[in-house]
Amino acid sequence: MQAREERGQITGDLTIEQPYTLWGTIDGNVTAIKGSKFYCRGTIYGNLTVLHGGRVHVYGSVTGDLIVKDGAKVIVSGVVGKYARNLGGRLYLEASANVQGDVLTEDGETQVDPKARVGH
C-alpha cells in the first residue's frame, strides 16, 4: 500500500487506514484504524481517535481530545489541546509534548517524559 501525503486543507471528518502524512490541516475529527501509520505534522481542528491496530505520531497539533483505544499505539511530540485518554493502548508523551488538559489512563500503558507539559 502506497503512503499518502496531504499538504492542503481538508474539511470534514476523515478515517485513515493506510500510511498517511498530514502537513496541512483537517477541519474535522480524525479516526486512525488498523493499517494506519499516521504522521500528523499539521493541525487537526477536532478530535483524534486511534482504534485497534492504528499507529500515530503527533508532531503537530490536535485542538480537541486524543483518544487511544485498546491495541493502538500513539506517540505525542506536539500539542494536544484538550485531554489525552488512554483506553487500553500504548501512549507515550515525549519531552516536547504539550497536553493542555489532563492525561487520563483507564487501561493500557502510558508513559510521560518528565519534561512533557501536562495540564496547562
C-alpha positions in Angstrom: 0.0 0.0 0.0 1.4 3.3 -1.0 1.9 6.1 1.5 -0.3 9.2 1.1 0.6 12.8 1.9 -1.7 15.8 2.2 -0.3 19.4 2.1 -3.5 21.4 1.9 -6.7 21.8 3.8 -9.3 19.1 4.3 -12.8 19.9 5.5 -14.8 17.2 7.2 -14.2 14.1 9.2 -11.5 11.6 7.9 -10.8 7.9 8.5 -7.2 6.8 7.9 -6.5 3.2 7.1 -3.1 3.4 5.3 0.3 5.1 5.7 -0.5 8.8 5.7 1.3 12.1 6.5 -0.5 15.3 7.1 1.4 18.6 6.5 -1.7 20.7 6.2 -4.9 21.0 8.2 -8.0 18.9 8.8 -11.1 20.7 9.9 -12.9 17.8 11.5 -12.4 14.7 13.5 -9.9 12.0 12.5 -10.0 8.3 13.2 -7.0 6.1 12.6 -7.9 2.4 12.1 -6.0 -0.9 11.6 -3.4 -0.5 8.9 -2.8 3.2 9.5 0.6 4.7 10.1 -0.4 8.4 10.5 2.1 11.1 10.9 0.4 14.4 12.0 2.8 17.2 11.1 0.0 19.7 10.6 -3.1 20.6 12.6 -6.3 18.7 13.3 -9.2 21.0 14.3 -11.1 18.3 16.1 -10.5 15.1 18.0 -8.1 12.3 17.1 -9.2 8.7 17.8 -6.9 5.8 17.3 -8.5 2.4 17.1 -7.1 -1.2 17.4 -4.1 -1.6 15.1 -3.7 2.1 14.4 -0.3 3.8 14.8 0.0 7.5 15.1 2.8 10.0 15.8 1.6 13.6 16.5 4.3 16.1 15.7 1.9 18.9 15.0 -1.3 19.7 17.0 -4.7 18.3 17.8 -7.1 21.0 19.1 -9.5 18.5 20.7 -9.1 15.3 22.6 -6.7 12.4 21.8 -8.4 9.0 22.4 -6.2 5.9 22.3 -8.3 2.7 22.2 -7.3 -0.9 23.0 -4.5 -2.2 20.8 -3.5 1.3 19.4 0.0 2.9 19.6 0.5 6.7 19.8 3.5 8.9 20.4 2.9 12.6 21.0 5.7 15.1 20.3 3.5 18.0 19.6 0.3 19.6 21.2 -3.0 18.1 22.3 -5.4 21.0 23.1 -7.7 19.1 25.5 -7.3 15.6 27.1 -5.2 12.6 26.2 -7.2 9.5 27.1 -5.7 6.0 27.1 -8.5 3.4 27.0 -6.2 0.4 26.5 -3.5 1.1 24.1 0.1 2.4 24.4 0.6 6.1 24.8 3.9 7.9 25.0 4.4 11.6 25.6 7.9 12.8 24.6 9.7 15.6 26.3 8.5 18.1 23.7 4.8 17.1 24.2 2.3 19.6 25.5 -1.1 18.3 26.6 -3.3 21.2 27.7 -5.8 19.0 29.5 -5.1 16.0 31.7 -3.6 12.7 30.7 -6.2 10.0 31.7 -5.3 6.3 31.7 -8.2 3.9 32.2 -6.3 0.9 30.8 -3.1 0.2 28.8 0.4 1.6 29.1 1.0 5.4 29.4 4.5 6.8 29.7 5.1 10.6 30.2 8.5 12.1 29.9 9.2 14.2 32.9 9.9 17.2 30.6 6.5 16.9 28.9 4.0 19.7 29.8 0.6 18.4 31.0 -2.4 20.3 32.3 -1.6 23.8 31.2 
